[in-house]
Amino acid sequence: MLGESPTSRVAKGLERESRESPRVRALLARRDRQGWLVHNRRPYAKWDGAHWILATLADIGYPRSDRSLGPVRDQVLDLWLGPRFYEEFTVEKKSQVYRQEGVPIMQGRHRRCASQQSNALFSVLTLGLADARAQDLVERLLHWQWPDGGWNCDRNPEASHSSFMESILPLRALALVALETGDRNAGQAARRAAEIFLKRRLFKRQRDGAVIRREFVELHYPRYWHYDVLHGLKVMAEANLIGDPRCQEALDLIESKRLPDGGWPAEKRYYRVGGKPGSGMELVDWGGASKRRANEWVTVDALHVLRASGRIDV
């Protein structure tokens, strides 16, 4: 947010602080002697599986190139580059999708939750853990991209437009690939994906200007695979597209949500803390949700996009 060089003494100190924080220790506490995150559920378990823990570390500034995370990376990549993601079959009805392993094709479009592979790709790149398998993830994302520039895993044959939820993370990952490697194909794919959001002003229907979904204009942290307008702006800033005039209404909306104390709230949340393992369980608390109380994670993201757009000077 402050524009500090990643190699500066201050930035390195913040990385060490992140690594040693109680939250990170809690997230990584279940590693075995080989460094694997061990639990009785699969790596994609929401929200305490290896996939989500790696994504969280990438989002909060964990130090790059920590070799101790290699086994966790392997858990995640072994999952998302498994044989079933290279097998395809064509079907006409939703009922036919679940009869075999692989990626279904309906009406000429791959029905794949690309947020999964793209979240893994963004995580290993950001954490400095990428190897040759990162390019395999890129290849899968490009292979599954829809004609309109995005992705969708909707099994209904009539679904003909990309999903905001399934397209924002591939956009984020491919934009980072293009930035770090100069991959022109990844850059072009990211730009096509960005148009899905920009032509809808990041949260509005094209046909009537109405809000697409209520949750899109509510602020959350963490967002996991979900979409909201601040997430959209954050990705636009990372992709160097925050200056596009079609971001202005979304930026206005974010400014309107600022609290009297100068921060921004997490208006809703997708997780619960503690209790028995199950869908939606987090290992740490990210500040809860309240429309009247600032959330530090939402606040830093809001300040970041407003600074990147030139609306504030921190």
Helices and strands as residue ranges (DSSP letters): H 9-19, H 22-27, H 50-59, G 67-69, H 70-80, G 83-86, E 88-90, G 94-99, E 103-106, E 109-110, H 114-126, H 133-144, H 164-181, H 184-198, G 214-217, H 229-238, G 245-247, H 248-256, E 272-273, E 281-282, H 296-308
